[in-house]
Amino acid sequence: MSRIYSLAVGVLLLGTPPTLTIAQTPPPTELDPRVQQLASGVSEGRLSELVNKLASFGTRNTLSSTSSPTRGIGAARQWIFDELRRASPRLQVSYDTYKVAKDGRITRNVELRNILAVLPGKSSRRIYLTAHFDTVNIGDTGQIGANTRTPGPQAPDPQLRARQNYDVDAPGANDNGSGTALTIELARVVASSGLEFDATLVFALWAGEEQGLVGSRAHVQRIAAGKVVVDANINNDIVGNSHGGNGNVDTQAVRVYSDGPEDSGSRSLARYIARVASQYVPSHRVRLMARPDRFARGSDHTSFSDRGYAAVAFREANENFEKQHSVLDTVDGVDFAYLAQNARVNAVSIAALALAPPAPVVTNQRGQAVIGRQPSGYDAHLQWLPSPGATAYRIYWRETWSNDWRESRLVGDATEFTLPGVSIDDHVFGVAAVGPGGHESLISAYVERRQKRGPVKLVP
């Protein structure tokens, strides 16, 4: 039997207008000391060691040497694999290997190896923390040359030029040694914490990003075919530089990109990160960016969002394009105090999400949002399916023109709830599952599905 909560009784007894009886109840602000400890466990010195080691391989180009023990992608991926194995015996570390055929920027058949470190949770649903570890050198001018090229006919792709030297220096300290180091460090911090999470955490390092997200696309293609449940992908790509090439400096903010529409799973994930970060790392501001990624550029999170998974990308607040995709992407371009702050935001985000139950399902078998105007015809009546492990639920709502939640209410262990006198025409609604420790899931929004009408049939 469904458990139903309503404010209607209070309205009738008090005789006050319905909208005045619905007081805003903000999400809990009491911090979990276990999550705080994860944030404090991030080591700036350790991040510096990791980035320096990654840059020391000279290049990590996907098509570079795999035979040298000290240079190229073969040496780099083996070192990453071993480093994750050393991080904690709780991590299940493996290569995620694909035989990739010659195509586009993959100019010859190649064995591509991602590296996965899985921390099993109480459930099999997955939360991915990811970064690409490969690098590229596209020529003397690097990314700034591409940015400043005069608009006109499409310039030749520098990765398609004949007789390329894939072993040329491409240290990739920031792109993406910073994201790789962050992922390795958080695998260590989270796995060694002893915390038991509800969700399974996957720390993944991708190859082939610079050739078109090849490694992550192959992986997501495989898990999608296997119907693996993925709650979220948080991807870090170029997150260690605080000094922009335009002279701007920002050590206190990070950009988080997410694909729309407004109430997509990716946008829900982005809002979640901003809220959790404001509670646990208040000195570091999350700037939410309402687009899939930077203009005409991308990263591995889109491999997930293209398949319908919630996914976001972390990007530093200011980029130095002169260093990207060139021999100039060296360790001196990484601000390790800034990188550590970005790592802390990642740490609290994945921990809070993995400790929470899964998000409620708010649609029926036909994919329609289960929301109505009952009982008066002017109310908001919400229904959802129970989430495993949830002890309560929190309703969220906002006016339709707003892009972030303005009001919320904890409603107990319910599967239905009525907000009397709150128009479903004027507001957007969502619901999150709350676990016994107070951690909330992502918010599932009630989104209307409208089918396009066909053409009007006219008499010939």
C-alpha positions as a LaTeX table, in Angstrom:
\begin{tabular}{lrrr}
\hline
Residue & $x$ (\AA) & $y$ (\AA) & $z$ (\AA) \\
\hline
Met1 & 0.00 & 0.00 & 0.00 \\
Ser2 & 1.26 & 3.47 & $-0.84$ \\
Arg3 & 2.07 & 5.84 & 2.01 \\
Ile4 & 0.54 & 9.26 & 1.35 \\
Tyr5 & 1.47 & 12.55 & 2.98 \\
Ser6 & $-0.50$ & 15.74 & 2.44 \\
Leu7 & $-0.65$ & 19.29 & 3.74 \\
Ala8 & $-4.37$ & 19.55 & 3.00 \\
Val9 & $-5.51$ & 18.76 & 6.58 \\
Gly10 & $-3.46$ & 21.58 & 8.02 \\
Val11 & $-4.86$ & 23.97 & 5.45 \\
Leu12 & $-8.47$ & 23.07 & 6.27 \\
Leu13 & $-7.95$ & 23.39 & 10.02 \\
Leu14 & $-6.13$ & 26.69 & 9.88 \\
Gly15 & $-8.22$ & 28.23 & 7.14 \\
Thr16 & $-5.23$ & 30.03 & 5.63 \\
Pro17 & $-4.40$ & 30.25 & 1.95 \\
Pro18 & $-2.69$ & 27.02 & 0.82 \\
Thr19 & 0.47 & 28.65 & $-0.47$ \\
Leu20 & 1.14 & 30.27 & 2.92 \\
Thr21 & 1.14 & 26.94 & 4.75 \\
Ile22 & 4.02 & 25.53 & 2.69 \\
Ala23 & 7.13 & 26.85 & 4.40 \\
Gln24 & 10.44 & 26.36 & 2.69 \\
Thr25 & 12.51 & 23.63 & 4.30 \\
Pro26 & 16.13 & 23.85 & 3.15 \\
Pro27 & 18.22 & 20.71 & 2.71 \\
Pro28 & 20.08 & 19.65 & 5.87 \\
Thr29 & 23.27 & 21.56 & 6.61 \\
Glu30 & 24.69 & 19.17 & 9.21 \\
Leu31 & 27.95 & 17.87 & 7.80 \\
Asp32 & 28.99 & 14.23 & 7.82 \\
Pro33 & 32.41 & 14.04 & 9.52 \\
Arg34 & 33.29 & 11.03 & 7.36 \\
Val35 & 32.90 & 13.11 & 4.20 \\
Gln36 & 34.83 & 15.98 & 5.79 \\
Gln37 & 37.65 & 13.57 & 6.54 \\
Leu38 & 37.82 & 12.50 & 2.90 \\
Ala39 & 38.25 & 16.11 & 1.85 \\
Ser40 & 40.99 & 16.71 & 4.41 \\
Gly41 & 42.76 & 13.54 & 3.27 \\
Val42 & 43.60 & 14.98 & $-0.15$ \\
Ser43 & 47.35 & 15.63 & $-0.28$ \\
Glu44 & 48.70 & 18.55 & $-2.28$ \\
Gly45 & 52.18 & 17.05 & $-2.09$ \\
Arg46 & 50.93 & 13.72 & $-3.37$ \\
Leu47 & 49.21 & 15.41 & $-6.33$ \\
Ser48 & 52.50 & 17.12 & $-7.17$ \\
Glu49 & 54.37 & 13.79 & $-7.12$ \\
Leu50 & 51.78 & 12.19 & $-9.39$ \\
Val51 & 51.77 & 14.98 & $-11.99$ \\
Asn52 & 55.56 & 15.11 & $-12.06$ \\
Lys53 & 55.74 & 11.37 & $-12.63$ \\
Leu54 & 53.14 & 11.45 & $-15.39$ \\
Ala55 & 54.96 & 14.25 & $-17.21$ \\
Ser56 & 58.25 & 12.34 & $-16.91$ \\
Phe57 & 57.09 & 9.75 & $-19.46$ \\
Gly58 & 57.73 & 12.37 & $-22.17$ \\
Thr59 & 54.55 & 11.53 & $-24.05$ \\
Arg60 & 51.44 & 9.50 & $-23.36$ \\
Asn61 & 50.12 & 9.66 & $-26.90$ \\
Thr62 & 47.75 & 6.77 & $-27.60$ \\
Leu63 & 49.89 & 5.74 & $-30.59$ \\
Ser64 & 53.26 & 6.20 & $-28.89$ \\
Ser65 & 55.67 & 3.47 & $-27.87$ \\
Thr66 & 54.52 & 0.54 & $-25.75$ \\
Ser67 & 57.92 & $-1.16$ & $-25.60$ \\
Ser68 & 59.95 & 1.34 & $-23.58$ \\
Pro69 & 59.85 & 0.89 & $-19.79$ \\
Thr70 & 60.31 & 4.62 & $-19.21$ \\
Arg71 & 58.72 & 6.54 & $-22.09$ \\
Gly72 & 55.42 & 6.51 & $-23.93$ \\
Ile73 & 51.92 & 5.31 & $-23.19$ \\
Gly74 & 52.97 & 1.72 & $-22.47$ \\
Ala75 & 55.21 & 2.74 & $-19.58$ \\
Ala76 & 52.67 & 5.32 & $-18.34$ \\
Arg77 & 49.69 & 2.97 & $-18.22$ \\
Gln78 & 51.71 & 0.27 & $-16.45$ \\
Trp79 & 52.79 & 2.79 & $-13.82$ \\
Ile80 & 49.18 & 4.00 & $-13.34$ \\
Phe81 & 48.01 & 0.39 & $-13.03$ \\
Asp82 & 50.67 & $-0.36$ & $-10.39$ \\
Glu83 & 49.98 & 2.90 & $-8.54$ \\
Leu84 & 46.28 & 2.05 & $-8.21$ \\
Arg85 & 47.16 & $-1.47$ & $-7.05$ \\
Arg86 & 49.37 & 0.08 & $-4.35$ \\
Ala87 & 46.64 & 2.51 & $-3.27$ \\
Ser88 & 44.46 & $-0.03$ & $-1.47$ \\
Pro89 & 43.78 & $-3.77$ & $-1.45$ \\
Arg90 & 40.07 & $-2.88$ & $-1.61$ \\
Leu91 & 40.45 & $-1.64$ & $-5.19$ \\
Gln92 & 39.87 & $-4.13$ & $-7.99$ \\
Val93 & 42.32 & $-2.88$ & $-10.62$ \\
Ser94 & 42.25 & $-4.09$ & $-14.21$ \\
Tyr95 & 42.97 & $-3.12$ & $-17.79$ \\
Asp96 & 39.92 & $-2.42$ & $-19.93$ \\
Thr97 & 41.33 & $-3.45$ & $-23.31$ \\
Tyr98 & 40.05 & $-2.98$ & $-26.88$ \\
Lys99 & 41.46 & $-3.77$ & $-30.30$ \\
Val100 & 40.68 & $-0.52$ & $-32.09$ \\
Ala101 & 40.66 & $-0.46$ & $-35.88$ \\
Lys102 & 42.30 & 2.24 & $-37.98$ \\
Asp103 & 39.83 & 5.10 & $-38.26$ \\
Gly104 & 40.26 & 8.89 & $-38.37$ \\
Arg105 & 42.88 & 10.00 & $-35.86$ \\
Ile106 & 43.55 & 6.36 & $-35.00$ \\
Thr107 & 45.86 & 6.01 & $-38.02$ \\
Arg108 & 46.67 & 2.36 & $-37.50$ \\
Asn109 & 45.15 & $-0.59$ & $-35.68$ \\
Val110 & 46.02 & $-0.30$ & $-32.00$ \\
Glu111 & 45.46 & $-2.09$ & $-28.72$ \\
Leu112 & 43.95 & 0.54 & $-26.45$ \\
Arg113 & 44.01 & 0.04 & $-22.68$ \\
Asn114 & 41.95 & 2.00 & $-20.19$ \\
Ile115 & 42.68 & 1.41 & $-16.51$ \\
Leu116 & 39.83 & 0.73 & $-14.07$ \\
Ala117 & 39.92 & 0.64 & $-10.26$ \\
Val118 & 36.60 & $-0.56$ & $-8.84$ \\
Leu119 & 35.60 & $-0.10$ & $-5.19$ \\
Pro120 & 32.61 & $-2.41$ & $-4.70$ \\
Gly121 & 29.64 & $-1.00$ & $-2.84$ \\
Lys122 & 26.57 & $-2.54$ & $-1.24$ \\
Ser123 & 24.80 & $-2.27$ & $-4.60$ \\
Ser124 & 26.00 & $-2.74$ & $-8.17$ \\
Arg125 & 24.88 & 0.70 & $-9.38$ \\
Arg126 & 27.95 & 2.66 & $-10.43$ \\
Ile127 & 29.34 & 6.13 & $-9.95$ \\
Tyr128 & 32.32 & 6.88 & $-12.21$ \\
Leu129 & 35.13 & 9.32 & $-11.42$ \\
Thr130 & 37.17 & 9.64 & $-14.61$ \\
Ala131 & 39.94 & 11.39 & $-16.53$ \\
His132 & 41.93 & 10.70 & $-19.69$ \\
Phe133 & 45.63 & 9.99 & $-19.27$ \\
Asp134 & 46.74 & 10.25 & $-22.92$ \\
Thr135 & 48.39 & 13.37 & $-24.40$ \\
Val136 & 48.97 & 14.95 & $-27.78$ \\
Asn137 & 51.29 & 17.48 & $-29.42$ \\
Ile138 & 49.63 & 19.06 & $-32.47$ \\
Gly139 & 52.54 & 21.29 & $-33.46$ \\
Asp140 & 54.50 & 24.35 & $-32.47$ \\
Thr141 & 51.51 & 26.63 & $-31.80$ \\
Gly142 & 49.43 & 24.05 & $-29.93$ \\
Gln143 & 45.85 & 24.92 & $-29.04$ \\
Ile144 & 46.37 & 28.69 & $-29.21$ \\
Gly145 & 47.14 & 28.30 & $-32.92$ \\
Ala146 & 43.81 & 26.56 & $-33.45$ \\
Asn147 & 42.00 & 29.22 & $-31.41$ \\
Thr148 & 43.46 & 32.16 & $-33.32$ \\
Arg149 & 43.18 & 30.77 & $-36.84$ \\
Thr150 & 41.30 & 33.09 & $-39.19$ \\
Pro151 & 37.78 & 31.77 & $-39.86$ \\
Gly152 & 37.49 & 30.21 & $-43.26$ \\
Pro153 & 37.86 & 26.84 & $-44.95$ \\
Gln154 & 38.40 & 24.00 & $-42.52$ \\
Ala155 & 42.11 & 23.64 & $-41.77$ \\
Pro156 & 43.67 & 20.19 & $-42.07$ \\
Asp157 & 43.55 & 18.16 & $-38.86$ \\
Pro158 & 47.15 & 18.13 & $-37.53$ \\
Gln159 & 46.60 & 14.59 & $-36.22$ \\
Leu160 & 45.95 & 13.36 & $-39.76$ \\
Arg161 & 49.18 & 14.58 & $-41.32$ \\
Ala162 & 51.38 & 11.94 & $-42.93$ \\
Arg163 & 54.39 & 10.38 & $-41.20$ \\
Gln164 & 53.62 & 11.70 & $-37.74$ \\
Asn165 & 56.06 & 11.12 & $-34.93$ \\
Tyr166 & 53.88 & 9.88 & $-32.10$ \\
Asp167 & 56.82 & 9.78 & $-29.71$ \\
Val168 & 57.50 & 13.51 & $-29.89$ \\
Asp169 & 57.38 & 15.29 & $-26.50$ \\
Ala170 & 53.83 & 15.76 & $-25.21$ \\
Pro171 & 54.24 & 15.95 & $-21.41$ \\
Gly172 & 50.58 & 16.80 & $-20.76$ \\
Ala173 & 51.13 & 17.95 & $-17.17$ \\
Asn174 & 47.82 & 19.81 & $-17.04$ \\
Asp175 & 46.06 & 18.17 & $-20.02$ \\
Asn176 & 45.45 & 15.81 & $-18.50$ \\
Gly177 & 48.02 & 14.93 & $-15.89$ \\
Ser178 & 46.00 & 17.08 & $-13.51$ \\
Gly179 & 42.79 & 15.09 & $-13.96$ \\
Thr180 & 44.69 & 11.78 & $-13.93$ \\
Ala181 & 46.49 & 12.65 & $-10.69$ \\
Leu182 & 43.22 & 13.79 & $-9.12$ \\
Thr183 & 41.58 & 10.46 & $-9.99$ \\
Ile184 & 44.49 & 8.37 & $-8.69$ \\
Glu185 & 44.66 & 10.40 & $-5.47$ \\
Leu186 & 40.92 & 10.11 & $-4.79$ \\
Ala187 & 41.02 & 6.38 & $-5.45$ \\
Arg188 & 43.61 & 6.18 & $-2.67$ \\
Val189 & 41.79 & 8.51 & $-0.28$ \\
Val190 & 38.36 & 6.95 & $-0.72$ \\
Ala191 & 39.46 & 3.30 & $-0.75$ \\
Ser192 & 41.72 & 3.67 & 2.29 \\
Ser193 & 39.01 & 5.47 & 4.30 \\
Gly194 & 37.28 & 2.20 & 5.24 \\
Leu195 & 33.90 & 3.71 & 4.35 \\
Glu196 & 31.24 & 1.35 & 3.05 \\
Phe197 & 29.30 & 2.98 & 0.23 \\
Asp198 & 25.89 & 2.05 & $-1.11$ \\
Ala199 & 27.03 & 2.59 & $-4.70$ \\
Thr200 & 30.00 & 0.98 & $-6.41$ \\
Leu201 & 32.69 & 3.52 & $-7.26$ \\
Val202 & 34.68 & 3.20 & $-10.47$ \\
Phe203 & 37.88 & 5.21 & $-10.89$ \\
Ala204 & 38.65 & 5.11 & $-14.62$ \\
Leu205 & 41.56 & 6.47 & $-16.65$ \\
Trp206 & 40.88 & 6.61 & $-20.38$ \\
Ala207 & 43.20 & 6.38 & $-23.37$ \\
Gly208 & 42.34 & 7.71 & $-26.81$ \\
Glu209 & 40.58 & 10.88 & $-25.68$ \\
Glu210 & 42.69 & 13.08 & $-27.92$ \\
Gln211 & 41.74 & 10.94 & $-30.94$ \\
Gly212 & 37.99 & 11.31 & $-30.37$ \\
Leu213 & 37.10 & 9.94 & $-26.90$ \\
Val214 & 37.89 & 6.47 & $-28.20$ \\
Gly215 & 38.63 & 4.72 & $-24.91$ \\
Ser216 & 35.62 & 6.03 & $-23.02$ \\
Arg217 & 33.31 & 5.49 & $-25.98$ \\
Ala218 & 34.38 & 1.86 & $-26.26$ \\
His219 & 33.83 & 1.32 & $-22.54$ \\
Val220 & 30.43 & 3.01 & $-22.41$ \\
Gln221 & 29.38 & 1.13 & $-25.54$ \\
Arg222 & 30.14 & $-2.10$ & $-23.67$ \\
Ile223 & 28.40 & $-1.26$ & $-20.39$ \\
Ala224 & 25.35 & 0.16 & $-22.19$ \\
Ala225 & 25.01 & $-3.12$ & $-24.09$ \\
Gly226 & 25.22 & $-4.93$ & $-20.75$ \\
Lys227 & 22.58 & $-2.63$ & $-19.22$ \\
Val228 & 24.91 & $-1.62$ & $-16.40$ \\
Val229 & 23.25 & 0.89 & $-14.06$ \\
Val230 & 25.28 & 4.11 & $-13.89$ \\
Asp231 & 24.06 & 6.89 & $-11.62$ \\
Ala232 & 26.72 & 9.45 & $-12.54$ \\
Asn233 & 29.96 & 10.20 & $-14.32$ \\
Ile234 & 32.16 & 12.99 & $-12.98$ \\
Asn235 & 34.97 & 13.68 & $-15.44$ \\
Asn236 & 38.03 & 15.86 & $-14.83$ \\
Asp237 & 39.90 & 17.27 & $-17.80$ \\
Ile238 & 42.34 & 20.20 & $-17.43$ \\
Val239 & 41.74 & 21.08 & $-13.78$ \\
Gly240 & 45.13 & 22.17 & $-12.42$ \\
Asn241 & 45.91 & 25.65 & $-13.74$ \\
Ser242 & 44.78 & 28.84 & $-12.00$ \\
His243 & 46.56 & 31.35 & $-14.29$ \\
Gly244 & 44.80 & 31.96 & $-17.60$ \\
Gly245 & 46.65 & 32.80 & $-20.78$ \\
Asn246 & 44.66 & 36.06 & $-20.85$ \\
Gly247 & 46.23 & 37.20 & $-17.57$ \\
Asn248 & 43.28 & 36.33 & $-15.36$ \\
Val249 & 43.96 & 34.42 & $-12.15$ \\
Asp250 & 41.31 & 32.47 & $-10.24$ \\
Thr251 & 42.29 & 30.13 & $-7.43$ \\
Gln252 & 38.82 & 29.89 & $-5.87$ \\
Ala253 & 36.48 & 28.56 & $-8.57$ \\
Val254 & 36.02 & 25.66 & $-10.95$ \\
Arg255 & 33.67 & 25.26 & $-13.91$ \\
Val256 & 31.29 & 22.30 & $-14.15$ \\
Tyr257 & 29.73 & 21.68 & $-17.57$ \\
Ser258 & 26.53 & 19.68 & $-18.11$ \\
Asp259 & 24.33 & 18.93 & $-21.09$ \\
Gly260 & 20.69 & 19.94 & $-21.14$ \\
Pro261 & 17.78 & 20.13 & $-21.26$ \\
Glu262 & 17.22 & 22.01 & $-18.03$ \\
Asp263 & 16.08 & 19.01 & $-15.97$ \\
Ser264 & 18.29 & 16.36 & $-17.55$ \\
Gly265 & 20.16 & 13.92 & $-15.34$ \\
Ser266 & 23.38 & 15.75 & $-16.14$ \\
Arg267 & 21.98 & 19.08 & $-14.97$ \\
Ser268 & 20.68 & 17.38 & $-11.81$ \\
Leu269 & 24.19 & 16.05 & $-11.16$ \\
Ala270 & 25.74 & 19.49 & $-11.70$ \\
Arg271 & 23.33 & 21.12 & $-9.24$ \\
Tyr272 & 24.06 & 18.35 & $-6.75$ \\
Ile273 & 27.80 & 18.97 & $-6.96$ \\
Ala274 & 27.34 & 22.72 & $-6.47$ \\
Arg275 & 25.16 & 22.18 & $-3.40$ \\
Val276 & 27.43 & 19.60 & $-1.74$ \\
Ala277 & 30.54 & 21.67 & $-2.49$ \\
Ser278 & 28.97 & 24.76 & $-0.92$ \\
Gln279 & 28.49 & 22.77 & 2.29 \\
Tyr280 & 31.80 & 20.93 & 2.51 \\
Val281 & 34.25 & 23.14 & 0.57 \\
Pro282 & 32.66 & 26.61 & 0.93 \\
Ser283 & 35.90 & 28.41 & 0.03 \\
His284 & 35.77 & 26.98 & $-3.50$ \\
Arg285 & 33.00 & 28.11 & $-5.86$ \\
Val286 & 31.43 & 25.79 & $-8.40$ \\
Arg287 & 30.47 & 27.73 & $-11.53$ \\
Leu288 & 27.71 & 25.81 & $-13.29$ \\
Met289 & 27.99 & 26.03 & $-17.07$ \\
Ala290 & 24.76 & 25.33 & $-18.97$ \\
Arg291 & 26.28 & 23.68 & $-22.01$ \\
Pro292 & 27.80 & 20.25 & $-22.78$ \\
Asp293 & 31.36 & 21.61 & $-22.71$ \\
Arg294 & 33.44 & 24.54 & $-23.94$ \\
Phe295 & 32.40 & 25.79 & $-27.36$ \\
Ala296 & 33.26 & 23.23 & $-30.07$ \\
Arg297 & 35.37 & 21.18 & $-27.66$ \\
Gly298 & 34.59 & 18.11 & $-25.59$ \\
Ser299 & 35.76 & 15.34 & $-23.29$ \\
Asp300 & 34.93 & 11.85 & $-22.10$ \\
His301 & 31.81 & 12.75 & $-20.11$ \\
Thr302 & 29.96 & 13.08 & $-23.42$ \\
Ser303 & 30.55 & 9.36 & $-24.03$ \\
Phe304 & 28.24 & 8.86 & $-21.03$ \\
Ser305 & 25.71 & 11.64 & $-21.69$ \\
Asp306 & 25.33 & 10.55 & $-25.32$ \\
Arg307 & 24.08 & 7.21 & $-23.95$ \\
Gly308 & 21.64 & 8.84 & $-21.53$ \\
Tyr309 & 23.79 & 8.66 & $-18.39$ \\
Ala310 & 24.11 & 11.68 & $-16.08$ \\
Ala311 & 27.57 & 13.15 & $-16.68$ \\
Val312 & 29.49 & 16.37 & $-16.07$ \\
Ala313 & 32.95 & 17.76 & $-16.77$ \\
Phe314 & 35.16 & 19.70 & $-14.37$ \\
Arg315 & 37.28 & 22.41 & $-16.02$ \\
Glu316 & 39.62 & 24.92 & $-14.44$ \\
Ala317 & 38.30 & 28.48 & $-14.18$ \\
Asn318 & 40.97 & 29.93 & $-16.51$ \\
Glu319 & 42.78 & 28.10 & $-19.28$ \\
Asn320 & 46.14 & 28.80 & $-20.87$ \\
Phe321 & 45.68 & 27.68 & $-24.47$ \\
Glu322 & 49.33 & 28.37 & $-25.32$ \\
Lys323 & 50.34 & 25.37 & $-23.21$ \\
Gln324 & 47.64 & 22.94 & $-24.32$ \\
His325 & 48.38 & 20.23 & $-26.90$ \\
Ser326 & 52.02 & 21.25 & $-27.13$ \\
Val327 & 55.47 & 20.65 & $-25.70$ \\
Leu328 & 54.82 & 23.59 & $-23.35$ \\
Asp329 & 52.30 & 21.70 & $-21.16$ \\
Thr330 & 54.82 & 21.22 & $-18.37$ \\
Val331 & 54.60 & 20.91 & $-14.59$ \\
Asp332 & 55.31 & 24.60 & $-13.99$ \\
Gly333 & 51.86 & 25.31 & $-15.42$ \\
Val334 & 50.09 & 23.42 & $-12.62$ \\
Asp335 & 48.98 & 25.10 & $-9.36$ \\
Phe336 & 48.89 & 22.21 & $-6.91$ \\
Ala337 & 47.03 & 24.07 & $-4.15$ \\
Tyr338 & 44.31 & 24.85 & $-6.70$ \\
Leu339 & 44.30 & 21.27 & $-7.99$ \\
Ala340 & 43.89 & 20.01 & $-4.41$ \\
Gln341 & 40.82 & 22.19 & $-3.94$ \\
Asn342 & 39.28 & 20.79 & $-7.11$ \\
Ala343 & 40.06 & 17.29 & $-5.84$ \\
Arg344 & 38.28 & 18.04 & $-2.56$ \\
Val345 & 35.14 & 19.15 & $-4.41$ \\
Asn346 & 35.25 & 15.88 & $-6.34$ \\
Ala347 & 35.82 & 13.87 & $-3.17$ \\
Val348 & 32.82 & 15.22 & $-1.26$ \\
Ser349 & 30.60 & 14.96 & $-4.33$ \\
Ile350 & 31.25 & 11.29 & $-5.06$ \\
Ala351 & 31.18 & 10.37 & $-1.37$ \\
Ala352 & 27.85 & 12.07 & $-0.62$ \\
Leu353 & 26.30 & 10.59 & $-3.75$ \\
Ala354 & 27.65 & 7.09 & $-3.13$ \\
Leu355 & 26.44 & 7.13 & 0.49 \\
Ala356 & 22.91 & 8.11 & $-0.61$ \\
Pro357 & 20.22 & 5.79 & $-2.00$ \\
Pro358 & 19.48 & 5.77 & $-5.74$ \\
Ala359 & 17.26 & 8.53 & $-7.07$ \\
Pro360 & 13.52 & 7.77 & $-7.10$ \\
Val361 & 11.76 & 6.81 & $-10.32$ \\
Val362 & 9.03 & 9.38 & $-11.03$ \\
Thr363 & 7.71 & 7.94 & $-14.30$ \\
Asn364 & 5.40 & 5.09 & $-15.20$ \\
Gln365 & 6.18 & 2.23 & $-17.54$ \\
Arg366 & 5.42 & 4.46 & $-20.53$ \\
Gly367 & 7.92 & 7.06 & $-19.36$ \\
Gln368 & 5.29 & 9.60 & $-18.33$ \\
Ala369 & 5.80 & 11.68 & $-15.19$ \\
Val370 & 3.40 & 10.58 & $-12.45$ \\
Ile371 & 2.07 & 13.99 & $-11.43$ \\
Gly372 & $-1.46$ & 15.38 & $-11.28$ \\
Arg373 & $-3.75$ & 18.05 & $-9.84$ \\
Gln374 & $-5.52$ & 15.91 & $-7.25$ \\
Pro375 & $-7.54$ & 16.18 & $-5.12$ \\
Ser376 & $-8.99$ & 19.63 & $-5.78$ \\
Gly377 & $-7.90$ & 20.01 & $-9.40$ \\
Tyr378 & $-5.59$ & 22.87 & $-8.39$ \\
Asp379 & $-3.01$ & 20.96 & $-6.33$ \\
Ala380 & 0.32 & 19.28 & $-7.06$ \\
His381 & 0.02 & 15.55 & $-6.43$ \\
Leu382 & 3.34 & 13.71 & $-6.83$ \\
Gln383 & 4.00 & 9.98 & $-6.92$ \\
Trp384 & 7.21 & 7.97 & $-7.16$ \\
Leu385 & 8.57 & 4.46 & $-6.71$ \\
Pro386 & 10.40 & 3.68 & $-3.47$ \\
Ser387 & 14.20 & 3.76 & $-3.61$ \\
Pro388 & 16.08 & 0.87 & $-1.99$ \\
Gly389 & 17.54 & 1.98 & 1.34 \\
Ala390 & 15.66 & 5.28 & 1.52 \\
Thr391 & 14.22 & 6.28 & 4.89 \\
Ala392 & 12.63 & 9.53 & 3.71 \\
Tyr393 & 12.17 & 11.71 & 0.64 \\
Arg394 & 12.55 & 15.41 & $-0.04$ \\
Ile395 & 10.27 & 17.26 & $-2.45$ \\
Tyr396 & 11.73 & 20.18 & $-4.40$ \\
Trp397 & 9.96 & 22.81 & $-6.47$ \\
Arg398 & 10.61 & 26.07 & $-8.25$ \\
Glu399 & 8.89 & 28.46 & $-10.63$ \\
Thr400 & 9.13 & 27.35 & $-14.24$ \\
Trp401 & 11.42 & 30.18 & $-15.38$ \\
Ser402 & 13.96 & 29.49 & $-12.63$ \\
Asn403 & 16.75 & 27.02 & $-13.36$ \\
Asp404 & 17.48 & 25.98 & $-9.77$ \\
Trp405 & 15.38 & 24.64 & $-6.93$ \\
Arg406 & 13.99 & 27.34 & $-4.64$ \\
Glu407 & 11.91 & 25.42 & $-2.09$ \\
Ser408 & 11.96 & 21.97 & $-0.56$ \\
Arg409 & 10.23 & 19.88 & 2.05 \\
Leu410 & 11.20 & 16.67 & 3.84 \\
Val411 & 8.15 & 14.40 & 3.61 \\
Gly412 & 9.11 & 11.22 & 5.47 \\
Asp413 & 8.88 & 7.69 & 4.16 \\
Ala414 & 6.23 & 8.37 & 1.52 \\
Thr415 & 5.52 & 7.32 & $-2.03$ \\
Glu416 & 3.02 & 10.12 & $-2.68$ \\
Phe417 & 2.73 & 13.72 & $-1.61$ \\
Thr418 & 0.28 & 16.58 & $-2.18$ \\
Leu419 & 1.15 & 20.27 & $-2.21$ \\
Pro420 & $-2.28$ & 21.93 & $-2.03$ \\
Gly421 & $-2.80$ & 25.01 & $-4.14$ \\
Val422 & 0.61 & 24.79 & $-5.84$ \\
Ser423 & 0.01 & 24.80 & $-9.58$ \\
Ile424 & 1.80 & 22.17 & $-11.66$ \\
Asp425 & 1.45 & 24.63 & $-14.55$ \\
Asp426 & 3.49 & 27.30 & $-12.76$ \\
His427 & 6.13 & 25.15 & $-11.06$ \\
Val428 & 8.65 & 22.39 & $-11.74$ \\
Phe429 & 8.83 & 19.58 & $-9.19$ \\
Gly430 & 11.38 & 16.96 & $-8.20$ \\
Val431 & 12.01 & 14.42 & $-5.48$ \\
Ala432 & 15.19 & 13.01 & $-3.90$ \\
Ala433 & 15.64 & 9.91 & $-1.77$ \\
Val434 & 17.19 & 10.39 & 1.68 \\
Gly435 & 19.27 & 7.67 & 3.33 \\
Pro436 & 19.53 & 6.87 & 7.06 \\
Gly437 & 22.64 & 9.06 & 7.31 \\
Gly438 & 20.85 & 12.05 & 5.81 \\
His439 & 22.58 & 11.92 & 2.43 \\
Glu440 & 20.34 & 12.69 & $-0.53$ \\
Ser441 & 20.25 & 11.19 & $-3.99$ \\
Leu442 & 20.12 & 13.16 & $-7.20$ \\
Ile443 & 16.79 & 14.90 & $-7.71$ \\
Ser444 & 14.43 & 13.23 & $-10.16$ \\
Ala445 & 12.41 & 15.93 & $-11.91$ \\
Tyr446 & 8.87 & 15.55 & $-13.20$ \\
Val447 & 9.31 & 16.36 & $-16.87$ \\
Glu448 & 6.43 & 16.39 & $-19.32$ \\
Arg449 & 6.82 & 14.23 & $-22.40$ \\
Arg450 & 5.06 & 15.75 & $-25.39$ \\
Gln451 & 4.72 & 14.00 & $-28.68$ \\
Lys452 & 4.90 & 16.09 & $-31.80$ \\
Arg453 & 1.62 & 16.30 & $-33.67$ \\
Gly454 & 1.54 & 15.08 & $-37.22$ \\
Pro455 & 0.60 & 17.19 & $-40.23$ \\
Val456 & $-3.03$ & 18.25 & $-40.72$ \\
Lys457 & $-4.68$ & 16.20 & $-43.45$ \\
Leu458 & $-6.15$ & 18.45 & $-46.10$ \\
Val459 & $-8.72$ & 17.64 & $-48.75$ \\
Pro460 & $-6.97$ & 17.41 & $-52.14$ \\
\hline
\end{tabular}
